[in-house]
Amino acid sequence: MSSIDRSGTFILGDRSVKRLGYGAMQLAGPGVFGPPRDRDAALAVLREAVTSGVNHIDTSDFYGPHITNQLIREALHPYPDHLVIATKLGARRGADGSWNPAFSREELTQAVHDNLRNLGLDVLDVVNLRAMFDAHGPAEGSIEAPLTVLAELQRQGLVHHIGLSNVTPAQIAEGRRICRIVCVQNHYNLAHRADDGLIDDLTRDGIAYVPYFPLGGFNRLQSSSLSNVAARLGATPMQVALAWLLRRAPNILLIPGTSSIAHLRENLAAAELDLPDDAIKALDEVAARAGPMSG
């Protein structure tokens, strides 16, 4: 069994979570749509994650839709007291699997209740509002109206903590004027480093940064420098990429996803990997050469 204690912990809202968590997106079917090919295997991965020490699971009711939350409930409910489940709102799935904005008061309210029902919870630990002004990345636009709705639901006791996803620094500043923001979830990894400055700012403010696609997403990270460091350390390239993120900043919380127990164990073992300074230097040069490979 892998231990993830060496990855340390960080306070997410008011809960201490281990910095290496688990993202449930890949438990849904192809394209994050429909049921998994092997339901029993999906349930087994979730149980293995918690047994191995994971206490931060990232999900959303628009994965499937509804599928991953239902799997989490079936596998883990009643939940252990130490487990923090973070979910996302702001999108809905079309019948064709498309991702569409869902920012109205009615859509956000329904999404909160859908998450509560499918997860089997009375209150959601953390809810990230995902901005959908551009499906390919953060784009400017006011989040005041939808975030105000979410803050109202928080005051009603349905949401404990609020975060933001796929957002710009200006949107984060706008959000922090409306309510307390405990985390930001954006695209970031060894090769895709547009948020370097933002991460440093959030570190100073004690706000968690949760990179999605930490291993490149649908296009896995590929780099000769990454492969060379991995070979020298006797690790996989993906383990090195995760270890680099853990070292990048103390407020980074990782949520790598997989539908395989073997890959889950590999990911968790990244917490045990020490990166020497010369390896860090080599890896820091990857972003400059990344180009379109960043995923």
N, C-alpha and C positions, 0 to 999 in steps of 0.2 A: 504494500500500500504506500502511495506517495504521501509525503508530508509537505505541507505548503507553509509551515511556520516561518521559514527563513525569509519569506517574501514580506513579512511584516504586516502591520495593520494600519488602517486609516479610519477616521470617524466619518461615516456617511450619515449626515443628519445628526442623529444622536446615538447611532449604533456603530460599534467597532466591527469592521469587516476585514477579513484577510484580503490582501491586495490582489490575489489571484483567484478570480471567481469563474463563473461559467455563463456563457450566453446560449440561450435555448433556441435561437432562430433556426438552426440547421436540423432541428427535430421535426419540422414540418416537411411536407413533400417537396418535390422539385420546384424551384422558383419560389420557395417559402409559401407554397400554396397546396392545400389539400393535406390528407393524412400521410404519415411516414410509410415507407415501404415495409418496415418491420416495427410494429408498435411495441412488441415486447423488448426489442433492442433499445428503443428510445426510452422506455421506462427504466431499463437497466442502467443506462448512462446517467440518468438523473440520480438514481439511488447511489451509484458508485461515486458520483461527484460529492454528494453530501457525506457519505461514509468516509471519503478521503479528506474531509476537512473543509470543503467549500462551504462558505456561509453567505455568499452573495450570488444570486441568480438573476440574470437579466432576461426579460421576456417582453411580449406584447400580445394583446388580444388580436392584433391584425396580422400576426404570424399564423397562417393557416387558411382563413382566419379562425380564431378560437382554439386551434389545435394544440399549440404548445402549452397554453394555460391549462387546458383540460388534461394534458399529459402530466404536467407538474402536479396538479391536484391528485391525480390517480396514483402517482408514484410516491408522493411525499406527504400528503395530508393524513393526519394532523401534523402540522409543521413543527420541527424543533424550535425551541425558543430563540436560538441564536441565528436562525436563518432570516436573511433580508432578501425580499423579492422586489426587484425594481421593474416597472413596466413603462410603456410608452403610449401616448395618445397623439392624435393629430392627423392620422391617415385612416383610410378605409380601403378595402380591396374590392375591385370590380369583379363581375362574374368571370371575366377573362383573365383574372389574376393581376390586373393593373393596380398601381398604387395611386390613390387619389386623395387630395386634401380633405380633411374633415375637421374644420375649425369652428363650426357654428356652436352656439350654446347647446342646442339639442344633441348634436353629434358628440360633443365632449362629455356631456352629462351621461348619455347612453353608453359611451365608451368606459367611463368609470364604473358604471353598474355592470357592464359586461365583464370587465376585469374582476370585479368583486365576486360575481356569480361563478365564473369559470375557474377562478383560483380558490374559491371557497373561503373567502376572507370577509371580515366586517370592515376593515380599513386597509387601504393600500399603503405599504411601507414607503415607497418612493414612486412618484409618477413623473416621467419626463415628457414635456411637451415638445413634440418634434415639429419644427418649422418645415413647411412644404412649399415655400415660394419657388424653389427650384429642386427638382428631384435628384439632380446630380451633385448638389453640394449647397453650402450656406449661401443665401442671397438676402439682400436687405429687404426689409418690410416690417411694419409694426406688428409686434406680438401682444400688444396691450389688451386687445379685446379677448382673445382666447385665454391668455394667462389670467386675466381678471376672473373669468369663469372658473378656471381651475382653482384659483385662490379662494373663491366662494365655496367650492366643494370641499376644500381643505378646512375652512371654518365650520362647515357642517359636520366635520369629523369623519369624512369618507376617505380623505387623503392625509397622510402624515407629513410627508416631505415632498418638495417639488424640485425638479431639475429641468434642464433644457437640452435639446438635441438638434444637431444640424443648424447651428446658429453662429452669428457673427459677434464680434466683441460689442458692437453697438446694441445688438439685441440682448446680450447678456446684461449690459448696463441698464437697458430699459426694464428688463425683467426684475433686476434687483431693486428697482424703485417701487415695484408692485408687491413683491413678496420675497421671502428668503429663498435663495437658490442654493441647493446643497451640492449639485453636481452639474457638469456639462459633458455631453456625450457627442463627440464629433469624430470624423474620419481622421485617423492619425496612425502612423506606423513608421518603421525605420526609414522607409523611402518617401512617404507622404508626410511632410513636416511643415505644412503651412501654419499650423497652430503653435509653433515653438514659442513665440512671444506670449501668446495667450496662456499657455501652460504655466509659464513663469509667473504671470500676473495672478492666476488662480492659486498657485502654490502659496504666494504671499498672503492671499486672502483666506486660505484654509478651505478652499472649495475643491471637491474631488473632480478629477478629469478622467473620463471613462472612454478610451478610444475604441470606436468600432472599426471593424476590419483590421485588427492589430496584426494579422498575418497576411494582409493584402486582400482579403475578401474573396470575391469570385475569381480574381487573378492572383494566385499565390506569389508572394515575394520571390524574386529570383535575382541573385547577385553573386558574382564570383567571390567578392570580399566576404559576404555572408557565408557562403559555402566553405571558404578557406578557414575562417574562424571556427566554424562548426567542426570541421575535420580535425583541427588542431586540439580542440577541447573535448573531442569524443562525444559530441552532441549533435542533434539534428539542427538544420538551419532554422526551423521554426522555434525550437527551444532557445536558440541564441537570440532570435528576434524578440521573443517574450522577455528574456532576461534583460535585454537592452532597455526595453520599456520600463521594467521595474526599477532599473537604475536611473532612468532619465529624470524622474521627479518623484518625490515621496507621496504626492497626492494622486498619482496615476493608479487607477483600479482596472485590472484586466478582466475581460469577459470573453476569452476565446471560446468559440463554439465548435462542437463536433457531434456526430451521431455514432461515434465509435469509442468503445471503452479503451481500446489500445491507444488511440490518439488522445483521449482524455488524460490517460496516465502520462503520456509523453508531455503534454502541455503542463500538467501540474508539476512534473519533475523540473521544469524550467526554473522554479523557485530555488532549487538547490544549486543552480549554476552560477559560479563566480566568473565574472568577465575581467580579465586583467586590463590594465590601462592601454596597452598597445592594441588589444582587441577593440576596445571602445573607440580608439582613434580611427582604426580601419573601418569600423561600422559607421562612424559619424560621416565618413566620406561617401557613403552609399547614396544619400539623398541627392547630392550634387550630380550623380550620374544616373539617377533613377529614370528621369523622363517619364514616358507613359506607362512604365511598368508598375507604378505605385498602386494600381488597382482601385 
